Amino acid sequence: MTEAALKILTLADWQTRLVATFSHIEQTRMQGVPVLNPALQVNADHFTPWQDYFLGVMITPWFMNLMLAPATAETCQQFAELKLGKKQTHVFPSGPYEFINGHEDELGFFQSCSLFSPMFDFADQTAALDTAAAVLQELMKVENLEELDAGNEQSLHELGDAQDTETDQEQGKDQAQDNGHFSESTETTESTLKKTKPETPLEQKTLSRRQLFLGGRK
């Protein structure tokens, strides 16, 4: 790994590069792909330092993702050593979230957690920005952990173990969607902490991450 590839950026530098990188992706890889919401623009305003990372919500016309960027040499090295498309769980006050390891030449290594894709739920940029701000607030509320897990006998550790058994094919598909290399599927991405067997009455009582960030609306 070269020194340039492991260069540590400031938060402001990350935000600038994120906007530039995904704006370029929109104008190149995403041209002609029918999942772009023309009412939305690339935005990386909602980022903040968190532990050894920069945590934020990345908005584009085709996805909204939680994103972690390395803020230290150690976390940068960890991301670089992790296989692209590999999932890693990070625990926040509202619970564990799975992030996918990614890379762009202009950015280096980062991890992302899909919240919304595509973005047709959002009528305009203001709605997307308001949701991004709400995501960061709700992410840090421990009471949301209780709400999301209410009535579920399966522990969070068991859920994490089950998620670790997902196939490399699914990991590759998620990574492709996050970085603008779309497969044929354009279904809306639900929570990364989905409960198993959602058709059961018990599971229907539990809010998904997506519903939580939309205030319980479908």
Secondary structure as a PSIPRED ss2 file (coil, helix, strand):
# PSIPRED VFORMAT (PSIPRED V4.0)

   1 M C   1.000  0.000  0.000
   2 T C   1.000  0.000  0.000
   3 E C   1.000  0.000  0.000
   4 A H   0.000  1.000  0.000
   5 A H   0.000  1.000  0.000
   6 L H   0.000  1.000  0.000
   7 K C   1.000  0.000  0.000
   8 I C   1.000  0.000  0.000
   9 L C   1.000  0.000  0.000
  10 T C   1.000  0.000  0.000
  11 L H   0.000  1.000  0.000
  12 A H   0.000  1.000  0.000
  13 D H   0.000  1.000  0.000
  14 W H   0.000  1.000  0.000
  15 Q H   0.000  1.000  0.000
  16 T H   0.000  1.000  0.000
  17 R H   0.000  1.000  0.000
  18 L H   0.000  1.000  0.000
  19 V H   0.000  1.000  0.000
  20 A H   0.000  1.000  0.000
  21 T H   0.000  1.000  0.000
  22 F H   0.000  1.000  0.000
  23 S H   0.000  1.000  0.000
  24 H H   0.000  1.000  0.000
  25 I H   0.000  1.000  0.000
  26 E H   0.000  1.000  0.000
  27 Q H   0.000  1.000  0.000
  28 T C   1.000  0.000  0.000
  29 R C   1.000  0.000  0.000
  30 M C   1.000  0.000  0.000
  31 Q C   1.000  0.000  0.000
  32 G C   1.000  0.000  0.000
  33 V C   1.000  0.000  0.000
  34 P C   1.000  0.000  0.000
  35 V C   1.000  0.000  0.000
  36 L C   1.000  0.000  0.000
  37 N C   1.000  0.000  0.000
  38 P C   1.000  0.000  0.000
  39 A C   1.000  0.000  0.000
  40 L C   1.000  0.000  0.000
  41 Q C   1.000  0.000  0.000
  42 V C   1.000  0.000  0.000
  43 N E   0.000  0.000  1.000
  44 A C   1.000  0.000  0.000
  45 D C   1.000  0.000  0.000
  46 H C   1.000  0.000  0.000
  47 F E   0.000  0.000  1.000
  48 T E   0.000  0.000  1.000
  49 P E   0.000  0.000  1.000
  50 W E   0.000  0.000  1.000
  51 Q C   1.000  0.000  0.000
  52 D C   1.000  0.000  0.000
  53 Y E   0.000  0.000  1.000
  54 F E   0.000  0.000  1.000
  55 L E   0.000  0.000  1.000
  56 G E   0.000  0.000  1.000
  57 V E   0.000  0.000  1.000
  58 M E   0.000  0.000  1.000
  59 I E   0.000  0.000  1.000
  60 T C   1.000  0.000  0.000
  61 P C   1.000  0.000  0.000
  62 W C   1.000  0.000  0.000
  63 F C   1.000  0.000  0.000
  64 M E   0.000  0.000  1.000
  65 N E   0.000  0.000  1.000
  66 L E   0.000  0.000  1.000
  67 M E   0.000  0.000  1.000
  68 L E   0.000  0.000  1.000
  69 A E   0.000  0.000  1.000
  70 P E   0.000  0.000  1.000
  71 A C   1.000  0.000  0.000
  72 T C   1.000  0.000  0.000
  73 A H   0.000  1.000  0.000
  74 E H   0.000  1.000  0.000
  75 T H   0.000  1.000  0.000
  76 C H   0.000  1.000  0.000
  77 Q H   0.000  1.000  0.000
  78 Q H   0.000  1.000  0.000
  79 F H   0.000  1.000  0.000
  80 A H   0.000  1.000  0.000
  81 E H   0.000  1.000  0.000
  82 L C   1.000  0.000  0.000
  83 K C   1.000  0.000  0.000
  84 L C   1.000  0.000  0.000
  85 G C   1.000  0.000  0.000
  86 K C   1.000  0.000  0.000
  87 K E   0.000  0.000  1.000
  88 Q E   0.000  0.000  1.000
  89 T E   0.000  0.000  1.000
  90 H E   0.000  0.000  1.000
  91 V E   0.000  0.000  1.000
  92 F E   0.000  0.000  1.000
  93 P C   1.000  0.000  0.000
  94 S C   1.000  0.000  0.000
  95 G E   0.000  0.000  1.000
  96 P E   0.000  0.000  1.000
  97 Y E   0.000  0.000  1.000
  98 E E   0.000  0.000  1.000
  99 F E   0.000  0.000  1.000
 100 I E   0.000  0.000  1.000
 101 N E   0.000  0.000  1.000
 102 G E   0.000  0.000  1.000
 103 H E   0.000  0.000  1.000
 104 E E   0.000  0.000  1.000
 105 D C   1.000  0.000  0.000
 106 E C   1.000  0.000  0.000
 107 L C   1.000  0.000  0.000
 108 G E   0.000  0.000  1.000
 109 F E   0.000  0.000  1.000
 110 F E   0.000  0.000  1.000
 111 Q E   0.000  0.000  1.000
 112 S E   0.000  0.000  1.000
 113 C E   0.000  0.000  1.000
 114 S E   0.000  0.000  1.000
 115 L E   0.000  0.000  1.000
 116 F E   0.000  0.000  1.000
 117 S C   1.000  0.000  0.000
 118 P C   1.000  0.000  0.000
 119 M C   1.000  0.000  0.000
 120 F C   1.000  0.000  0.000
 121 D C   1.000  0.000  0.000
 122 F C   1.000  0.000  0.000
 123 A C   1.000  0.000  0.000
 124 D C   1.000  0.000  0.000
 125 Q H   0.000  1.000  0.000
 126 T H   0.000  1.000  0.000
 127 A H   0.000  1.000  0.000
 128 A H   0.000  1.000  0.000
 129 L H   0.000  1.000  0.000
 130 D H   0.000  1.000  0.000
 131 T H   0.000  1.000  0.000
 132 A H   0.000  1.000  0.000
 133 A H   0.000  1.000  0.000
 134 A H   0.000  1.000  0.000
 135 V H   0.000  1.000  0.000
 136 L H   0.000  1.000  0.000
 137 Q H   0.000  1.000  0.000
 138 E H   0.000  1.000  0.000
 139 L H   0.000  1.000  0.000
 140 M C   1.000  0.000  0.000
 141 K C   1.000  0.000  0.000
 142 V H   0.000  1.000  0.000
 143 E H   0.000  1.000  0.000
 144 N H   0.000  1.000  0.000
 145 L H   0.000  1.000  0.000
 146 E H   0.000  1.000  0.000
 147 E H   0.000  1.000  0.000
 148 L H   0.000  1.000  0.000
 149 D H   0.000  1.000  0.000
 150 A C   1.000  0.000  0.000
 151 G C   1.000  0.000  0.000
 152 N C   1.000  0.000  0.000
 153 E C   1.000  0.000  0.000
 154 Q C   1.000  0.000  0.000
 155 S C   1.000  0.000  0.000
 156 L H   0.000  1.000  0.000
 157 H H   0.000  1.000  0.000
 158 E H   0.000  1.000  0.000
 159 L H   0.000  1.000  0.000
 160 G H   0.000  1.000  0.000
 161 D H   0.000  1.000  0.000
 162 A H   0.000  1.000  0.000
 163 Q H   0.000  1.000  0.000
 164 D C   1.000  0.000  0.000
 165 T C   1.000  0.000  0.000
 166 E C   1.000  0.000  0.000
 167 T C   1.000  0.000  0.000
 168 D H   0.000  1.000  0.000
 169 Q H   0.000  1.000  0.000
 170 E H   0.000  1.000  0.000
 171 Q H   0.000  1.000  0.000
 172 G H   0.000  1.000  0.000
 173 K H   0.000  1.000  0.000
 174 D H   0.000  1.000  0.000
 175 Q H   0.000  1.000  0.000
 176 A H   0.000  1.000  0.000
 177 Q H   0.000  1.000  0.000
 178 D H   0.000  1.000  0.000
 179 N C   1.000  0.000  0.000
 180 G C   1.000  0.000  0.000
 181 H C   1.000  0.000  0.000
 182 F C   1.000  0.000  0.000
 183 S C   1.000  0.000  0.000
 184 E C   1.000  0.000  0.000
 185 S C   1.000  0.000  0.000
 186 T C   1.000  0.000  0.000
 187 E C   1.000  0.000  0.000
 188 T C   1.000  0.000  0.000
 189 T C   1.000  0.000  0.000
 190 E C   1.000  0.000  0.000
 191 S C   1.000  0.000  0.000
 192 T C   1.000  0.000  0.000
 193 L C   1.000  0.000  0.000
 194 K C   1.000  0.000  0.000
 195 K C   1.000  0.000  0.000
 196 T C   1.000  0.000  0.000
 197 K C   1.000  0.000  0.000
 198 P C   1.000  0.000  0.000
 199 E C   1.000  0.000  0.000
 200 T C   1.000  0.000  0.000
 201 P H   0.000  1.000  0.000
 202 L H   0.000  1.000  0.000
 203 E H   0.000  1.000  0.000
 204 Q H   0.000  1.000  0.000
 205 K C   1.000  0.000  0.000
 206 T C   1.000  0.000  0.000
 207 L C   1.000  0.000  0.000
 208 S C   1.000  0.000  0.000
 209 R H   0.000  1.000  0.000
 210 R H   0.000  1.000  0.000
 211 Q H   0.000  1.000  0.000
 212 L H   0.000  1.000  0.000
 213 F H   0.000  1.000  0.000
 214 L C   1.000  0.000  0.000
 215 G C   1.000  0.000  0.000
 216 G C   1.000  0.000  0.000
 217 R C   1.000  0.000  0.000
 218 K C   1.000  0.000  0.000
